[in-house]
Amino acid sequence: MRILLLSWEYPPHVVGGLGRHVGALARSLAADGHEVHVVTRDLPDAPAVRDAVEDGVHVRRVPEAPPVLGFEQLVSWVLACNNRIQAVAGRLLREQHFDVIHAHDWLVGYAAAGLKETWDVPVVATIHATEYGRHQGWLPGAMSKLIHQVEWWLTYEARRVIVCSRYMRDELERIFALPPDKLDVVPNGVDVRDFTVDPDEARALRRELTGPRTRMILYAGRLEYEKGVQTLLEALPEVRDRVGPTRVFIAGVGTYADQLQQQVRRRKLQRHVRFTGFLADRQLRLHFGAADVAVTPSIYEPFGLVAVEAMACGTPVVVGDTGGLREIVADGSGLSFTPEDAPGLADALVHVLTDQELAHELIRRGTARARDRYDWAAVARRTAEVYGQAVREEAALRATERRAPLRPQLRAAPILELDDTG
């Protein structure tokens, strides 16, 4: 198939799990023989060529239109970004046939809906998370209500909707009243080969980061309230009391960073907590390899890709018992605790840090689960099956309609030459 992916982030620009997901999915689909085109936004750290083939994927990076808006002006920024993405993607659709458009999250929803209406190409939407879920079941302001509405609109416009876990499937059925037969559960994936960590390099990094008798706990991910890092900081003093010297490394950026740093100062944990900022892939994997345990203490987590990545690196994991994380550790490949329960998190961390046999068993089960359940090749094949179903359903619907599609009309439209009067 010829596939058009729309995403607001794409490697090397990676803010969270979405960018990694789209990049890996595109490469895996291309490796399976599909022709994959990605339209995403341009960034200073992106490759210099805006239209390029990267790992078999045709990537078109869209420059911002003037006036250049900051991300803090979210609604205006999203509309401007969608305008440019739709313009570039529309040119591609005019030049050649595409079987399906795959839109990733609400941030490209306007462009996806506009392209569908113009070119009669079926849209598949992946909803990676919901505004409702991020705020634990309520919409605190006008911005949240708008995002919630756009998310619903995208699921309505899409022929098929992909979610990453059964938890997310149930959530979308409930909050958007989606019919169950429109939803497909396709988990996120990892390429286990990419997560092989050199033991000598990991040990060398460990010597740089901590003393020989100091335990190392790693959190990696966005710094947002729903990620639950505040619970980890609350649990740290008890962990230190029970196991001795322990340092927490917090890798990531986000809007909740200042509040977390204030919590560290308030609890006088400055010597025991280090904020590393964003870590590039190789450094993040070395940090996983160096750590005694990785923790994902989320309150809300549609999937929890970082926990699978930690497993693939051979690191024991402790996760909040919520959302997709519950499914990831369902076979005993990790420990879980009740979200926001600091004593419960402390107990789980102490078990891993003091029971070497348990830690080794978690590593064995975790690496096997990452390899067997979350392989990207299998995820790409399942995604392509969803595309095929969307194409068949769209064709059946179009066969019942009498209106002519706009695509041939637009392709046949003459280029008008204006005179001096316009």
C-alpha positions in Angstrom: 0.0 0.0 0.0 0.9 3.6 -0.3 0.5 5.2 3.1 0.5 8.8 4.3 1.3 9.4 7.9 0.6 12.7 9.6 2.4 13.5 12.9 3.4 16.7 14.7 6.6 15.1 15.9 9.0 12.7 14.1 12.6 11.8 14.8 15.0 13.4 15.5 12.4 15.6 17.1 11.0 13.4 19.9 9.0 14.9 22.8 7.5 11.8 24.2 6.4 8.3 23.1 4.4 9.5 20.1 7.4 10.6 18.1 9.3 7.3 18.8 6.1 5.3 17.9 5.6 7.1 14.5 9.2 6.8 13.5 9.5 3.1 14.3 6.1 2.3 12.7 7.0 4.1 9.5 10.4 2.3 9.3 8.7 -1.1 10.0 6.0 -0.6 7.4 8.6 0.4 4.8 10.6 -2.7 5.7 7.5 -4.8 4.9 7.4 -3.4 1.4 4.8 -0.6 1.8 5.5 2.9 0.4 5.4 5.2 3.4 5.2 9.0 3.3 5.4 11.1 6.5 4.4 14.8 6.6 5.6 16.4 9.8 6.8 19.8 11.0 10.2 21.2 10.3 12.6 21.9 13.1 16.1 23.4 13.5 17.6 20.0 14.5 15.9 18.1 11.7 17.9 17.0 8.6 18.7 19.9 6.2 16.8 18.3 3.3 13.1 18.8 3.8 12.0 16.2 1.3 14.2 13.1 2.0 14.2 9.3 2.1 15.2 8.2 5.6 15.4 4.5 6.4 13.2 3.8 3.4 10.6 6.4 4.5 9.7 9.5 2.4 9.8 12.3 5.0 8.5 15.8 4.2 9.2 18.4 6.9 6.9 21.4 6.7 8.2 24.9 7.5 6.2 27.1 9.7 4.1 29.8 8.0 4.4 33.4 9.1 3.8 34.7 11.6 5.8 32.1 13.5 3.8 31.3 16.7 5.1 29.8 19.9 3.7 26.5 21.2 2.4 28.3 24.2 -0.2 29.8 21.9 -1.6 26.3 21.4 -4.8 26.8 19.5 -3.3 29.2 17.0 -0.2 27.1 16.7 -2.2 23.9 16.0 -4.3 25.6 13.4 -1.3 27.1 11.6 0.6 23.7 11.8 -2.4 21.9 10.3 -2.8 24.4 7.6 0.8 23.8 6.4 0.6 20.0 6.8 -2.7 19.9 4.9 -1.2 22.0 2.1 1.9 19.8 1.6 -0.1 16.5 2.0 -2.7 17.8 -0.4 0.0 18.3 -3.1 1.1 14.7 -2.6 -2.4 13.4 -2.9 -2.9 15.4 -6.1 0.3 13.9 -7.6 -0.4 10.2 -6.7 -2.9 7.8 -5.3 -2.7 7.0 -1.6 -4.6 4.1 0.0 -4.9 5.5 3.5 -4.1 8.5 5.7 -2.9 7.7 9.2 -3.3 10.6 11.7 -1.6 10.5 15.1 -3.5 12.3 17.8 -5.6 15.4 17.8 -2.7 17.8 16.9 -3.1 16.8 13.2 -6.9 16.2 13.3 -7.8 19.3 11.3 -5.5 18.3 8.5 -6.6 14.7 8.4 -10.3 15.6 8.3 -9.7 18.2 5.5 -7.8 15.8 3.4 -10.4 13.1 3.8 -13.2 15.4 2.7 -11.2 16.6 -0.3 -9.6 13.4 -1.6 -12.0 10.7 -0.4 -9.1 8.7 1.2 -9.9 6.7 4.3 -8.4 8.0 7.6 -7.1 5.8 10.3 -6.6 7.6 13.6 -4.4 6.5 16.5 -5.4 8.1 19.8 -2.3 7.9 22.0 -3.9 9.5 25.0 -7.0 11.6 25.8 -7.4 14.9 27.5 -10.1 13.4 29.7 -7.6 10.7 30.9 -4.7 13.1 31.4 -6.8 15.1 33.9 -8.2 12.0 35.7 -11.7 12.2 34.4 -12.4 15.9 34.2 -11.9 18.9 31.9 -10.5 21.8 33.9 -10.9 24.6 31.4 -11.8 25.9 28.0 -8.6 24.5 26.4 -9.2 21.0 27.8 -12.8 21.1 26.5 -11.6 22.1 23.1 -8.9 19.3 22.9 -11.5 16.8 24.1 -13.9 17.9 21.3 -11.2 17.7 18.6 -10.2 14.2 19.9 -13.9 13.1 19.5 -14.2 14.8 16.1 -11.1 12.9 14.8 -12.5 9.6 16.0 -15.7 10.4 14.3 -14.1 11.3 11.0 -11.8 8.3 11.0 -12.9 5.0 9.4 -10.9 3.0 12.0 -9.5 4.1 15.3 -6.3 2.4 16.8 -5.6 2.4 20.5 -2.6 0.9 22.2 -4.3 -1.1 25.0 -7.6 -2.6 26.1 -7.7 0.1 28.8 -7.7 2.8 26.1 -10.3 0.9 24.1 -12.7 0.9 27.1 -12.0 4.6 27.7 -12.8 5.6 24.1 -16.0 3.5 24.1 -17.1 5.2 27.3 -16.2 8.9 26.8 -16.7 9.2 23.0 -19.6 6.6 22.7 -17.6 4.8 19.9 -19.0 1.5 18.6 -16.7 -1.3 19.7 -16.3 -2.6 16.2 -14.7 0.7 15.1 -11.8 0.2 17.5 -8.6 -1.8 17.0 -6.1 -2.6 19.8 -2.6 -2.5 18.5 0.2 -2.2 21.1 3.2 0.0 20.8 6.4 -1.8 20.0 10.1 -1.9 20.6 12.9 -3.3 18.5 14.7 -5.3 21.1 17.9 -5.3 19.0 18.1 -1.5 19.4 18.0 -1.8 23.2 21.1 -4.1 23.6 23.3 -2.3 26.2 27.0 -2.9 26.4 27.6 -4.1 30.0 31.0 -2.4 30.2 29.6 0.9 29.0 26.7 0.7 31.5 29.1 -0.1 34.4 31.3 2.8 33.4 28.3 5.2 33.4 27.2 3.8 36.7 30.6 4.6 38.3 30.3 8.2 37.0 26.7 8.6 38.4 26.8 6.9 41.9 29.2 5.6 44.5 29.9 1.9 44.7 27.3 1.3 47.5 24.6 3.7 46.3 21.5 2.3 44.7 20.2 3.8 41.4 16.6 4.4 40.5 15.6 5.8 37.1 12.5 7.6 35.9 12.3 8.4 32.2 9.5 10.2 30.5 7.7 13.6 30.3 7.5 15.6 33.5 3.7 16.1 33.8 1.5 15.7 36.9 -0.2 12.5 35.5 3.2 10.8 35.2 3.3 10.5 39.0 7.0 11.5 39.6 5.8 13.4 42.7 4.9 10.0 44.2 8.4 8.7 43.6 9.9 11.7 45.4 7.6 11.2 48.3 8.6 7.5 48.5 12.4 8.2 48.3 13.1 9.0 52.0 11.5 5.7 53.1 13.5 3.8 50.5 16.7 5.4 51.7 15.8 4.5 55.3 15.3 0.9 54.5 18.1 0.1 51.9 20.7 2.8 52.5 22.2 5.3 50.1 19.9 5.7 47.0 19.9 8.2 44.2 17.0 8.9 41.8 17.7 10.1 38.3 14.8 11.9 36.5 15.2 12.0 32.7 12.8 14.1 30.8 11.3 17.5 30.4 7.8 18.9 30.8 5.5 21.5 32.3 5.6 20.0 35.8 9.4 20.2 36.1 9.4 23.4 38.3 7.0 21.9 40.8 9.0 18.7 41.0 12.2 20.7 41.7 10.4 22.6 44.4 9.3 19.4 46.0 13.0 18.2 46.0 14.1 21.3 47.7 11.2 21.2 50.2 12.1 17.6 51.2 15.8 18.5 51.2 16.6 15.8 48.7 18.9 17.8 46.5 21.9 15.5 47.1 19.8 12.4 46.3 17.8 13.5 43.2 19.3 14.5 39.8 17.3 16.0 36.9 19.2 15.0 33.8 16.9 16.8 31.3 16.1 15.1 28.0 18.4 12.1 27.2 19.0 11.0 23.6 18.3 7.4 22.8 21.7 6.0 23.4 22.3 7.8 26.6 18.8 6.8 27.9 19.5 3.1 27.2 22.9 3.4 29.0 21.0 4.9 32.0 18.6 2.0 31.9 21.5 -0.4 31.8 23.2 1.3 34.7 20.1 1.5 36.9 19.1 -1.0 39.6 15.4 -0.4 38.8 13.3 1.7 36.5 10.0 3.1 37.8 7.0 4.4 35.9 4.7 5.7 38.7 2.0 7.1 36.4 -1.5 8.0 37.5 -2.7 7.9 33.9 -0.9 5.9 31.3 -2.6 4.7 28.1 0.3 2.4 27.3 3.6 2.9 29.0 6.2 2.4 26.3 9.1 3.4 28.5 8.5 0.4 30.8 8.8 -1.9 27.8 12.0 -0.1 26.7 13.4 -0.6 30.2 12.5 -4.3 30.1 14.3 -4.6 26.7 17.4 -3.1 28.2 17.4 -5.7 31.0 16.2 -3.5 33.8 13.6 -4.5 36.4 10.5 -2.3 36.4 8.1 -1.0 39.0 4.9 0.6 37.5 1.7 2.2 38.6 -1.2 -0.3 38.5 -3.1 1.6 35.8 -4.0 1.7 32.1 -1.6 0.0 29.7 1.0 -0.5 32.4 -1.2 -3.1 34.1 -1.2 -5.1 30.8 2.5 -4.8 30.3 3.4 -6.5 33.7 0.4 -8.8 33.7 2.5 -12.0 33.6 4.7 -11.0 36.5 7.4 -9.3 34.4 7.4 -6.3 36.7 6.0 -5.1 40.1 3.1 -2.7 40.5 1.6 -0.5 43.1 -1.5 1.6 43.5 -1.0 5.0 41.8 -0.2 7.9 44.2 0.5 5.4 47.1 4.0 6.4 48.2 4.3 3.7 50.9 3.2 1.1 48.3 5.8 2.4 45.8 8.5 2.4 48.5 7.7 -1.3 49.4 7.9 -2.4 45.7 11.2 -0.6 45.2 12.7 -2.0 48.4 11.7 -5.5 47.3 13.6 -5.1 44.0 16.6 -3.4 45.6 17.0 -6.0 48.4 16.0 -9.3 46.7 18.6 -10.2 44.1 16.8 -13.4 43.1 13.6 -11.4 42.5 15.4 -8.7 40.4 17.0 -11.4 38.2 13.6 -13.1 37.7 12.0 -9.7 36.7 14.8 -9.2 34.2 14.3 -12.6 32.7 10.6 -12.3 32.4 10.7 -8.6 31.2 13.2 -9.2 28.4 11.2 -12.2 27.2 7.9 -10.2 27.2 9.4 -7.3 25.3 10.8 -9.6 22.7 7.7 -11.8 22.3 4.8 -9.4 22.7 6.0 -6.0 21.5 8.1 -6.7 18.5 7.8 -3.9 15.9 7.5 -6.2 12.9 4.4 -7.7 14.4 3.0 -4.3 15.3 3.5 -3.1 11.7 1.8 -6.1 10.2 -1.2 -5.7 12.5 -1.4 -1.9 11.7 -1.4 -2.8 7.9 -4.3 -5.1 8.5 -6.2 -2.2 10.0 -5.4 -0.1 7.0 -6.8 -2.9 4.7 -10.0 -3.0 6.7 -10.4 0.8 6.5 -9.9 0.7 2.7 -12.5 -2.0 2.3 -15.0 -0.2 4.6 -14.5 3.1 2.8 -15.0 1.5 -0.6 -18.2 -0.2 0.5 -19.5 3.2 1.8 -18.5 5.1 -1.4 -20.3 2.5 -3.5 -23.6 3.5 -1.8 -23.1 7.2 -2.5 -24.0 9.0 -5.7 -21.7 12.0 -5.4 -18.6 12.1 -7.5 -15.3 12.2 -5.6 -13.4 15.4 -5.7 -10.1 13.8 -6.5 -10.5 13.5 -10.3 -12.0 17.0 -10.5 -9.1 18.5 -8.7 -6.5 16.6 -10.8 -8.3 17.7 -14.0 -8.7 21.3 -12.9 -6.9 23.8 -15.2 -4.2 26.1 -14.0 -5.7 29.6 -14.5 -3.5 32.4 -15.8 -4.5 35.8 -14.3 -4.4 39.0 -16.3 -3.3 42.3 -14.9 -6.7 42.9 -13.3 -6.5 39.6 -11.4 
